[in-house]
């Protein structure tokens, strides 16, 4: 059987997994059935999926079971995956609402992948109270990454509501050339915290000047701030928070979906960006939740935000660079408009700070900045040190057009992420078809009733509209 080695980032996702730190990522896709769908539609759909008995890369890869491969993991390509394992069907209990869907997906997300099989599953979920259907597509982060999975799912689906015969995602022929590994430096290919550390360890020093520039940028954040830098957040100064304790394997998933037009209007009125409004929505939801359980820190929460931007030396061919930016959530501010102003000022300064560096210097800066965080994860002490940030808020771009899969209209598309020890909650927003789909992924044991954060974010959006539009 053909074999291929894993890149260091993917190896880290395997080695870094534990009983509590599960490296499962997923997409939760909500579809509207076609008007002509009969009572056997879902059964026929599942039967059709089962006809795709072969798998293409990366869905044909399982870990080599040889003893040496346990220390130095490698992939083995198989021809026929066991669809009794990979393809599952569920019916929600009545009434089939968001609570029942969230309970099921939360349970599924807390189950580790069986390493004797390729590290993915597709769960078909019916019984939603509005007649819709959910697909929960789960994979290990060593095999799949969020951005690449969005791109692949986009190719599997169609713009045409009448098109049929679209393949199963695991059988899609992307091209005549099968991919052997993913680019470890591709933006969004993995969690920035881990990938930045590993890139530093795996890549030769590219230039003393770039390294010094990155080091100077970090030094400036700690000791050389001026009055104009007041909004720049220092790393590893986040307040102690219940969000940053140890975790278990118990997961809680909760979602919301917002009309993009509402966000755009607010961005114009508050003088910020769409991302600023998203951060403000999350800040409002988290502030209410933490206050409700008596755990709101006196000082503001700090968000870590994977950020793509154009360095000073880039051109159209080079594109953007990716780093982890820090911004205040201003959760210590009662007034909504003052809170938004503080968030906007913080994100503006974070972007300005990055834009002063070349792309190579940004890479060096990011690696040095994230190294203590990555090391704390490897050593298992993340929940016992001052956190670099309190919560990751990630905004992922998705397709702007309406998509369909064999007649079903995709209405919501959520990215389900990874809580980590010391980072018990993650918020990921995926844009799709003029909507922003928010997904809270958290440790249910560490954070009681954490599913409330999602509807509280919806309430925070309404609060922003009252503050700026009335």
C-alpha positions as CSV (number, residue, x, y, z in Angstrom):
1,X,0.0,0.0,0.0
2,X,1.3,3.5,-0.8
3,X,2.6,5.4,2.2
4,X,3.4,9.1,2.9
5,X,5.0,10.9,5.8
6,X,3.2,13.5,7.9
7,X,4.5,17.0,8.1
8,X,5.6,18.2,11.6
9,X,2.4,20.2,12.2
10,X,0.2,17.2,11.6
11,X,2.5,15.1,13.8
12,X,2.0,17.6,16.5
13,X,-1.8,17.3,16.3
14,X,-1.4,13.5,16.8
15,X,1.1,13.7,19.6
16,X,-0.8,16.6,21.2
17,X,-4.0,14.7,21.5
18,X,-5.0,13.3,24.9
19,X,-8.2,12.0,26.6
20,X,-9.2,15.7,27.1
21,X,-7.5,17.5,24.3
22,X,-9.2,16.0,21.4
23,X,-8.1,17.2,18.0
24,X,-11.5,16.9,16.3
25,X,-12.6,19.6,13.9
26,X,-15.9,19.5,12.0
27,X,-18.5,21.3,9.9
28,X,-22.2,21.3,10.7
29,X,-24.2,21.9,7.6
30,X,-27.9,22.6,7.7
31,X,-29.9,21.8,4.5
32,X,-33.4,22.6,3.3
33,X,-34.9,19.6,1.5
34,X,-36.1,20.1,-2.1
35,X,-39.8,20.7,-2.5
36,X,-40.4,17.3,-4.1
37,X,-38.7,15.4,-1.3
38,X,-40.8,12.4,-0.3
39,X,-40.7,10.3,2.9
40,X,-37.8,8.2,1.6
41,X,-35.6,11.1,0.6
42,X,-33.1,10.7,3.5
43,X,-33.0,6.9,3.1
44,X,-32.3,7.3,-0.6
45,X,-29.6,9.9,0.1
46,X,-27.8,7.6,2.5
47,X,-28.1,4.7,0.1
48,X,-26.6,6.8,-2.6
49,X,-23.7,7.9,-0.4
50,X,-23.0,4.2,0.3
51,X,-22.5,3.5,-3.4
52,X,-19.3,5.6,-3.2
53,X,-17.1,2.8,-1.9
54,X,-13.8,4.2,-2.9
55,X,-12.0,7.2,-1.3
56,X,-9.7,9.9,-2.7
57,X,-7.0,11.8,-0.9
58,X,-7.1,12.7,2.0
59,X,-10.0,10.5,2.9
60,X,-8.1,7.4,1.9
61,X,-5.4,7.8,4.5
62,X,-5.2,5.9,7.7
63,X,-2.3,5.8,10.1
64,X,0.2,3.0,9.6
65,X,-0.1,0.5,12.4
66,X,3.5,-0.6,12.3
67,X,5.5,-0.1,15.5
68,X,7.9,2.4,14.0
69,X,5.1,4.5,12.7
70,X,3.8,5.0,16.2
71,X,6.9,7.1,16.9
72,X,7.2,8.5,13.4
73,X,3.7,8.5,12.1
74,X,3.0,8.0,8.4
75,X,-0.1,7.6,6.3
76,X,-1.1,4.4,4.5
77,X,-3.5,4.8,1.5
78,X,-6.4,2.4,1.4
79,X,-8.8,1.7,-1.5
80,X,-12.0,1.0,0.3
81,X,-13.0,2.7,3.6
82,X,-15.4,0.9,5.9
83,X,-18.6,2.9,5.4
84,X,-20.2,1.2,8.4
85,X,-17.8,3.2,10.5
86,X,-17.5,6.3,8.4
87,X,-21.1,6.9,7.5
88,X,-23.7,7.2,10.3
89,X,-27.3,8.1,10.4
90,X,-29.2,9.6,13.3
91,X,-32.8,10.7,14.1
92,X,-33.2,13.4,16.6
93,X,-35.6,12.8,19.5
94,X,-38.7,15.0,19.6
95,X,-39.1,17.9,19.3
96,X,-36.0,18.0,17.2
97,X,-35.0,21.6,18.0
98,X,-31.7,23.3,18.5
99,X,-31.3,21.8,21.9
100,X,-31.6,18.2,20.6
101,X,-29.3,18.9,17.6
102,X,-26.7,20.6,19.9
103,X,-26.8,17.7,22.4
104,X,-26.1,15.1,19.6
105,X,-23.4,17.1,17.9
106,X,-21.8,17.9,21.3
107,X,-21.7,14.2,22.1
108,X,-20.2,13.3,18.7
109,X,-17.6,15.9,18.9
110,X,-16.3,14.6,22.2
111,X,-15.6,11.1,20.8
112,X,-12.0,10.5,19.7
113,X,-11.4,9.2,16.2
114,X,-10.6,5.5,15.8
115,X,-7.0,5.5,14.5
116,X,-7.4,2.1,12.9
117,X,-9.6,3.8,10.3
118,X,-9.1,7.0,8.2
119,X,-9.7,9.8,10.6
120,X,-13.1,11.1,9.4
121,X,-16.8,10.5,9.6
122,X,-20.0,11.8,8.1
123,X,-23.1,11.8,10.2
124,X,-26.5,12.3,8.5
125,X,-28.9,13.8,11.0
126,X,-32.7,13.9,10.4
127,X,-35.7,14.7,12.6
128,X,-35.1,18.5,12.8
129,X,-38.4,20.2,13.7
130,X,-38.5,22.4,10.7
131,X,-38.0,19.5,8.2
132,X,-34.4,20.3,7.5
133,X,-31.5,17.9,7.4
134,X,-28.0,18.3,9.1
135,X,-24.7,16.8,8.0
136,X,-22.0,16.7,10.6
137,X,-18.6,16.1,8.9
138,X,-15.9,15.3,11.4
139,X,-12.2,14.8,11.0
140,X,-8.9,14.7,12.9
141,X,-6.9,17.9,12.5
142,X,-3.9,15.8,11.4
143,X,-5.9,14.7,8.4
144,X,-8.1,17.7,7.6
145,X,-8.0,21.5,8.2
146,X,-10.9,23.9,8.3
147,X,-10.1,26.1,5.4
148,X,-9.2,23.2,3.0
149,X,-12.4,21.4,4.0
150,X,-14.5,24.4,3.2
151,X,-12.9,24.6,-0.2
152,X,-13.5,20.9,-0.9
153,X,-17.1,21.0,0.3
154,X,-17.6,24.0,-2.0
155,X,-16.4,21.9,-5.0
156,X,-18.6,19.0,-4.0
157,X,-21.7,21.2,-4.0
158,X,-23.4,23.0,-6.9
159,X,-24.9,26.4,-7.6
160,X,-27.7,24.7,-9.5
161,X,-30.6,23.5,-7.3
162,X,-31.7,21.1,-10.1
163,X,-28.3,19.3,-10.4
164,X,-28.2,15.8,-9.1
165,X,-25.5,13.1,-9.0
166,X,-23.0,15.1,-6.9
167,X,-20.5,12.8,-5.3
168,X,-19.8,12.0,-1.7
169,X,-17.2,14.3,-0.2
170,X,-14.8,11.4,0.4
171,X,-15.0,10.3,-3.3
172,X,-14.6,13.7,-5.0
173,X,-11.9,13.7,-7.7
174,X,-10.3,17.1,-7.1
175,X,-7.9,16.7,-10.0
176,X,-5.9,14.0,-11.8
177,X,-3.1,14.6,-9.3
178,X,-3.7,13.3,-5.8
179,X,-2.4,15.4,-2.9
180,X,0.1,13.7,-0.7
181,X,0.3,16.3,2.1
182,X,-0.9,19.8,2.8
183,X,1.3,22.8,2.8
184,X,2.2,23.5,6.4
185,X,2.5,27.2,5.7
186,X,-0.8,27.7,4.0
187,X,-2.9,30.3,5.8
188,X,-5.5,28.7,7.9
189,X,-3.9,25.2,7.5
190,X,-3.8,24.7,11.2
191,X,-4.2,26.3,14.6
192,X,-1.9,29.4,14.4
193,X,-0.6,28.7,18.0
194,X,0.8,25.3,17.2
195,X,1.8,25.9,13.6
196,X,3.8,29.0,14.4
197,X,5.9,27.2,17.0
198,X,6.5,24.2,14.8
199,X,7.4,26.4,11.8
200,X,10.0,28.1,14.0
201,X,11.5,24.7,15.0
202,X,11.3,23.2,11.5
203,X,12.5,26.1,9.4
204,X,16.1,27.5,9.2
205,X,16.6,31.1,10.3
206,X,15.9,33.0,7.1
207,X,17.5,36.2,8.0
208,X,19.0,37.8,11.0
209,X,17.3,41.1,10.1
210,X,13.9,39.6,10.0
211,X,14.5,37.8,13.3
212,X,15.6,41.0,15.0
213,X,12.7,42.9,13.5
214,X,10.3,40.4,15.0
215,X,12.1,40.5,18.4
216,X,12.0,44.3,18.3
217,X,8.2,44.2,17.7
218,X,7.7,42.0,20.7
219,X,10.0,44.2,22.8
220,X,8.1,47.3,21.8
221,X,4.9,45.6,22.9
222,X,6.3,45.1,26.4
223,X,8.5,48.0,27.1
224,X,8.4,50.7,24.4
225,X,4.8,51.7,24.1
226,X,4.0,55.3,23.6
227,X,0.8,57.2,24.2
228,X,-0.2,56.4,20.6
229,X,0.2,52.7,21.3
230,X,-2.1,52.7,24.3
231,X,-4.6,50.3,22.6
232,X,-1.9,47.7,21.7
233,X,-2.4,44.6,23.9
234,X,0.7,43.1,25.5
235,X,0.8,39.3,25.2
236,X,0.5,37.0,28.2
237,X,-1.3,39.7,30.2
238,X,-4.8,38.3,30.0
239,X,-6.7,38.2,33.3
240,X,-7.3,34.9,35.1
241,X,-10.6,33.5,33.9
242,X,-12.7,30.4,34.1
243,X,-12.2,30.2,30.3
244,X,-8.6,29.3,30.8
245,X,-8.8,26.3,33.1
246,X,-8.3,22.6,32.5
247,X,-10.7,20.7,30.3
248,X,-12.2,17.3,29.9
249,X,-13.5,15.5,26.8
250,X,-17.0,16.7,27.4
251,X,-18.0,19.1,24.6
252,X,-20.8,21.6,24.1
253,X,-21.7,23.0,20.7
254,X,-24.1,25.9,20.1
255,X,-24.8,28.0,17.0
256,X,-26.4,31.1,15.7
257,X,-26.8,32.5,12.2
258,X,-26.9,36.3,11.4
259,X,-27.8,38.3,8.3
260,X,-24.6,39.9,6.9
261,X,-26.5,43.1,6.1
262,X,-27.2,43.7,9.8
263,X,-23.4,43.4,10.5
264,X,-22.5,45.6,7.6
265,X,-24.8,48.4,8.6
266,X,-23.4,48.4,12.2
267,X,-19.8,48.5,10.9
268,X,-20.6,51.6,8.9
269,X,-22.3,53.3,11.9
270,X,-19.7,52.5,14.5
271,X,-16.7,53.4,12.3
272,X,-15.2,49.9,12.4
273,X,-15.0,46.8,10.2
274,X,-17.3,43.7,9.9
275,X,-14.7,41.9,12.0
276,X,-14.9,44.6,14.7
277,X,-18.7,44.1,14.9
278,X,-18.2,40.4,15.2
279,X,-15.8,40.8,18.0
280,X,-18.2,43.2,19.8
281,X,-21.0,40.7,19.4
282,X,-18.8,38.0,21.0
283,X,-17.7,40.4,23.7
284,X,-21.3,41.1,24.6
285,X,-22.3,37.5,24.7
286,X,-19.3,36.4,26.8
287,X,-19.7,39.4,29.2
288,X,-23.3,38.5,29.9
289,X,-22.6,34.8,30.3
290,X,-19.6,35.3,32.7
291,X,-21.5,37.8,34.7
292,X,-24.4,35.4,35.0
293,X,-22.3,32.6,36.5
294,X,-20.3,35.1,38.7
295,X,-17.1,34.7,36.7
296,X,-16.7,38.1,34.9
297,X,-13.1,39.2,35.5
298,X,-12.5,42.8,36.7
299,X,-10.1,43.4,33.8
300,X,-11.2,43.0,30.2
301,X,-10.9,39.7,28.5
302,X,-8.4,39.5,25.7
303,X,-9.2,37.8,22.3
304,X,-6.7,36.0,20.2
305,X,-7.7,36.5,16.5
306,X,-6.1,34.7,13.6
307,X,-5.6,37.6,11.2
308,X,-4.7,37.8,7.5
309,X,-3.2,41.1,6.3
310,X,-0.9,42.6,3.7
311,X,2.7,43.3,5.0
312,X,4.6,46.3,3.9
313,X,6.7,44.4,1.4
314,X,4.0,42.3,-0.2
315,X,2.6,42.6,-3.7
316,X,-0.4,41.0,-5.4
317,X,1.5,37.9,-6.2
318,X,2.6,37.3,-2.6
319,X,-0.8,37.9,-1.1
320,X,-1.4,38.1,2.6
321,X,0.4,36.9,5.7
322,X,-1.3,35.3,8.7
323,X,-0.6,35.9,12.4
324,X,-2.3,35.9,15.7
325,X,-3.5,39.4,16.7
326,X,-4.5,40.4,20.2
327,X,-7.4,42.7,20.9
328,X,-9.4,43.8,24.0
329,X,-13.0,42.6,24.3
330,X,-13.6,45.6,26.6
331,X,-15.7,43.4,28.9
332,X,-14.9,45.7,31.8
333,X,-16.9,48.5,30.1
334,X,-20.7,48.8,30.7
335,X,-21.6,51.2,28.0
336,X,-22.1,49.5,24.6
337,X,-20.8,52.3,22.4
338,X,-17.7,52.9,24.6
339,X,-17.0,49.1,24.5
340,X,-17.2,49.1,20.7
341,X,-14.9,52.2,20.5
342,X,-12.3,50.4,22.7
343,X,-12.5,47.3,20.5
344,X,-12.1,49.2,17.3
345,X,-9.1,51.2,18.7
346,X,-7.5,47.9,19.8
347,X,-7.9,46.1,16.4
348,X,-6.7,49.2,14.5
349,X,-3.6,49.3,16.6
350,X,-3.0,45.6,16.3
351,X,-3.1,45.8,12.5
352,X,-0.9,48.8,12.4
353,X,1.6,47.1,14.6
354,X,1.8,44.2,12.1
355,X,1.9,46.3,9.0
356,X,5.2,47.9,10.0
357,X,6.9,44.6,9.4
358,X,7.9,42.6,6.3
359,X,6.2,39.3,5.7
360,X,9.3,37.4,6.8
361,X,9.5,39.5,10.0
362,X,5.9,38.8,10.7
363,X,6.7,35.0,10.5
364,X,9.5,35.4,12.9
365,X,7.4,37.6,15.2
366,X,4.5,35.2,15.2
367,X,6.8,32.2,16.0
368,X,8.5,34.0,18.9
369,X,5.2,35.3,20.2
370,X,3.4,32.0,20.1
371,X,6.4,29.8,21.3
372,X,5.5,30.0,25.0
373,X,1.9,29.2,24.3
374,X,2.8,26.3,22.1
375,X,5.3,25.0,24.6
376,X,2.8,25.2,27.4
377,X,0.4,23.0,25.4
378,X,3.1,20.4,24.7
379,X,4.1,20.4,28.4
380,X,0.5,20.2,29.6
381,X,0.7,23.4,31.8
382,X,-1.5,25.7,29.7
383,X,-4.1,25.9,32.4
384,X,-1.6,26.8,35.1
385,X,0.1,29.9,33.6
386,X,-1.0,33.4,32.7
387,X,-2.8,33.0,29.3
388,X,-1.6,34.7,26.2
389,X,-5.3,35.4,25.5
390,X,-8.6,34.3,27.1
391,X,-10.5,33.1,24.0
392,X,-9.8,32.5,20.3
393,X,-12.3,34.3,18.0
394,X,-11.8,33.2,14.4
395,X,-13.5,34.7,11.3
396,X,-13.3,32.4,8.3
397,X,-14.4,33.4,4.8
398,X,-16.7,31.0,3.0
399,X,-18.5,31.0,-0.4
400,X,-20.7,34.0,-1.1
401,X,-23.1,32.2,-3.4
402,X,-26.0,29.9,-2.5
403,X,-25.0,26.3,-2.7
404,X,-26.9,23.0,-3.2
405,X,-26.2,19.4,-2.7
406,X,-28.3,17.0,-4.8
407,X,-31.3,19.3,-4.6
408,X,-30.9,20.3,-1.0
409,X,-30.2,24.0,-0.3
410,X,-27.4,24.7,2.2
411,X,-28.8,27.3,4.6
412,X,-26.3,27.3,7.5
413,X,-22.7,26.3,7.5
414,X,-20.9,26.1,10.9
415,X,-17.2,25.4,11.7
416,X,-16.8,23.4,14.8
417,X,-13.4,23.8,16.4
418,X,-11.1,22.6,19.1
419,X,-11.1,23.6,22.8
420,X,-7.7,23.1,24.4
421,X,-6.3,22.8,27.9
422,X,-6.2,26.4,29.1
423,X,-8.5,27.5,26.2
424,X,-11.8,26.0,27.2
425,X,-13.9,28.0,24.7
426,X,-13.5,28.8,21.0
427,X,-15.8,30.9,18.8
428,X,-15.5,30.5,15.0
429,X,-17.6,32.5,12.5
430,X,-17.9,31.2,9.0
431,X,-19.4,33.5,6.3
432,X,-21.6,32.0,3.7
433,X,-24.2,33.3,1.3
434,X,-24.6,36.7,3.0
435,X,-24.9,35.2,6.4
436,X,-22.5,34.9,9.3
437,X,-22.7,31.5,11.0
438,X,-21.4,31.5,14.6
439,X,-20.3,28.4,16.4
440,X,-19.3,28.1,20.0
441,X,-17.2,25.0,20.8
442,X,-16.4,24.6,24.5
443,X,-15.7,22.2,27.3
444,X,-19.0,21.4,29.0
445,X,-17.4,20.4,32.3
446,X,-15.3,23.5,32.7
447,X,-18.0,26.0,31.7
448,X,-21.5,25.4,33.0
449,X,-24.4,26.1,30.7
450,X,-21.9,27.4,28.1
451,X,-24.4,26.9,25.3
452,X,-26.0,30.2,26.4
453,X,-23.1,32.1,24.9
454,X,-24.5,31.6,21.4
455,X,-28.0,33.1,22.0
456,X,-26.4,35.8,24.2
457,X,-24.4,36.8,21.1
458,X,-27.6,37.1,19.2
459,X,-28.9,39.4,22.0
460,X,-25.7,41.3,21.9
461,X,-26.3,42.0,18.2
462,X,-29.7,43.4,19.0
463,X,-28.2,45.5,21.7
464,X,-25.7,47.0,19.3
465,X,-28.5,47.8,16.9
466,X,-30.4,49.6,19.7
467,X,-27.3,51.6,20.6
468,X,-26.4,52.7,17.0
469,X,-29.6,52.5,14.9
470,X,-32.3,53.9,17.2
